[in-house]
Amino acid sequence: MMNNKTPLLLAVVLLAGCGAGGDLSDLRDYIEETKRRPGKQIEPLPVFRPLPPFSYSAMTLRSPFERPVEELASVKGGKSVEPDLSRPKEYLENFSITNMLMVGTVEQQGTLWALIDTGPGSQRSVEPVTVGNYMGRNHGKIISASPTQIEVMEIVSDGDDGWVERPRIIKLQEKE
């Protein structure tokens, strides 16, 4: 029962402090002094030149949001690429490759391992990867590794029921 009265008592005390009826003469003097000050000159608005009207004359041309016909034909005629959907997923395929950072390397028995920070989040960790491992949500396969960077080949949808390869490089992040 006491807990229900505490907020009410606090509100009454705070409101009582607002209406204390103290001396407000200094506040009134300040307001009068401010009203007596001369007003400043307001700068005139800038003059805007009207721009010449623009006539869009490309209505009959290809939409800028569609691929050119030549480029579309080269994509369709290129090599057939598809991700292997039957292979088991690796741990780093649960994370976005854009958030991953290369933070170091370790060489063990002649194999170079890159150390990858999975990026921000509750499951943040540093994981070792080498050539042949997969990472990222777009079927990214590590195709080469060096002490300063790893090269990943992602397989992404081309937006037209097909797949295309997209290379990506993750460079070693040096401390500043």
Buried (B, 14 or more C-beta within 10 A) or exposed (E): EEEEEEEEEEEEEEEEEEEEEEEEEEEEEEEEEEEEEEEEEEEEEEEEEEEEEEEEEEEEEEEEEEBEEEEEEEEEEEEEBEBEEEEEEEBBBEBEBEEBBBBBBEEEEEEBBBBBBBBEEEEEEEBBBBBEBBBBBBBBBBEEBEEEBBBBBBBBEBEEEEBBEEEBEBEBEEEE
